[in-house]
């Protein structure tokens, strides 16, 4: 499963470059210490290690941490994100990528991430499932009488029925995989307005909750052109909130008071 994780689309060069550009926008001026929570095999760790004096990577799976490339300013920690093993106000930057949806109670981890942020520090979370997208696909799958387009059909299969595919490919029971992605497979993702409210309640200012990866974006990017994909994405962003359910993921950031 570690190998499958590293074959996910977010490891493609175009996404790595997208996230690298996003990091340049959100990283704080102070870049002494950074923490990657639920680091996995180090998708974000490998990017932020270029910019901070000291980086800590935290994960609960030893096999994942062993995959993170070593660096002189990097230290890895085995532990639970619900109980981050650092004092209050330790880091200038705390981040997580494609992690919170694995949790039963992601709000506990968000509180912990904010707790270890220094005042003025920045929280950054990316690639979390957008509830509106999951709800739209369920509605189409349950209620729409006409067979959807190939793009929509594929999204339904890989969004609503991914557990079946994983069981066939890796012999992991559907229920087990669903529990491993609880806040996506069972809770149905994250509501954009609710995330905004939670982060504000937890003491963050300048909160920004954004939508990313419109339906079929990868197909347009590779089958047509990156420029066309960018134009479509910009247009859909310009007509929010009408287009909210067409974006698969959320990413968000905020600054600790």
Beta strands, then each sheet from edge to edge (+ up, - down):
strand 1: 33-37
strand 2: 54-59
strand 3: 74-78
strand 4: 91-97
strand 5: 117-129
strand 6: 204-214
strand 7: 247-256
sheet 1: 3+ 2+ 1+ 4+ 5+ 7- 6+
end
